[in-house]
Amino acid sequence: MPETTPVYEAERLVADLERAEIQPFAWVVNQSFTPLDVTSKLLTAKVASETPWLERVNAYPRPTLLAWQEQLPVGYPALSQLLKEEVT
């Protein structure tokens, strides 16, 4: 998530993985409102609060941004479809 705690936790995880000589393949940011066309003042403020965290994540290899979704993708077919939508 493009918020303080999740980004800091992910950075600590990357540091732990690198100490173990494991290189993360990509960073995936989910539940973001940034790619959505929001009009409410609350959601516009939420998008603005995501910006510095997304900029920080973009410094890492292969950042991927997934928009907030009403229904969570569950199971291989749903996750596969999500991947196809993001790659194209």
C-alpha positions as CSV (number, residue, x, y, z in Angstrom):
1,M,0.0,0.0,0.0
2,P,1.3,3.5,-0.7
3,E,1.5,4.5,2.9
4,T,4.1,5.1,5.6
5,T,4.1,1.8,7.4
6,P,3.8,-0.6,4.5
7,V,6.6,1.1,2.5
8,Y,8.9,1.2,5.5
9,E,8.2,-2.5,6.3
10,A,8.9,-3.4,2.7
11,E,12.2,-1.5,2.7
12,R,13.2,-3.4,5.9
13,L,12.3,-6.7,4.2
14,V,14.4,-5.8,1.2
15,A,17.3,-5.1,3.4
16,D,16.9,-8.5,5.2
17,L,16.6,-10.3,1.8
18,E,19.7,-8.5,0.5
19,R,21.7,-9.6,3.5
20,A,20.7,-13.1,2.7
21,E,21.8,-12.5,-0.9
22,I,18.3,-12.6,-2.3
23,Q,17.3,-9.9,-4.7
24,P,13.6,-9.1,-4.8
25,F,12.1,-9.3,-8.3
26,A,9.7,-6.4,-8.1
27,W,7.7,-4.1,-5.8
28,V,4.0,-4.3,-6.0
29,V,1.9,-1.5,-4.6
30,N,-1.8,-2.4,-4.2
31,Q,-4.9,-0.6,-3.0
32,S,-3.9,2.6,-4.6
33,F,-6.3,5.4,-5.5
34,T,-3.8,7.2,-7.7
35,P,-4.7,5.4,-11.0
36,L,-8.4,6.0,-10.4
37,D,-10.4,9.0,-11.6
38,V,-11.5,10.3,-8.2
39,T,-13.6,13.4,-7.7
40,S,-14.4,13.5,-4.0
41,K,-12.2,15.8,-1.8
42,L,-11.5,12.9,0.6
43,L,-10.2,10.6,-2.2
44,T,-8.3,13.5,-3.9
45,A,-6.5,14.0,-0.6
46,K,-5.8,10.3,-0.4
47,V,-4.2,10.4,-3.9
48,A,-2.1,13.3,-2.8
49,S,-0.9,11.5,0.3
50,E,0.1,8.5,-1.9
51,T,2.4,10.5,-4.1
52,P,5.6,10.6,-1.9
53,W,5.3,6.9,-1.2
54,L,4.9,6.0,-4.8
55,E,7.9,8.2,-5.7
56,R,9.9,6.3,-3.1
57,V,8.8,2.9,-4.4
58,N,9.7,3.9,-8.0
59,A,13.3,4.0,-6.9
60,Y,13.2,0.2,-6.7
61,P,13.3,-2.3,-9.6
62,R,10.1,-3.0,-11.5
63,P,7.5,-1.1,-9.4
64,T,4.0,-2.1,-10.2
65,L,0.9,-0.2,-9.2
66,L,-2.4,-1.9,-8.7
67,A,-5.5,0.2,-8.3
68,W,-8.0,-0.2,-5.4
69,Q,-10.6,-2.7,-6.3
70,E,-14.1,-3.3,-4.9
71,Q,-13.7,-7.1,-5.2
72,L,-10.4,-8.6,-4.3
73,P,-8.9,-11.0,-6.9
74,V,-9.0,-14.5,-5.4
75,G,-7.5,-17.6,-6.9
76,Y,-5.3,-18.2,-9.9
77,P,-7.7,-17.1,-12.7
78,A,-8.4,-13.8,-11.0
79,L,-4.8,-13.1,-10.3
80,S,-3.8,-14.1,-13.8
81,Q,-6.3,-11.7,-15.2
82,L,-5.0,-8.9,-13.0
83,L,-1.4,-9.6,-14.2
84,K,-2.6,-9.4,-17.9
85,E,-4.3,-6.1,-17.2
86,E,-1.2,-4.6,-15.7
87,V,1.3,-5.9,-18.2
88,T,-0.5,-4.7,-21.3
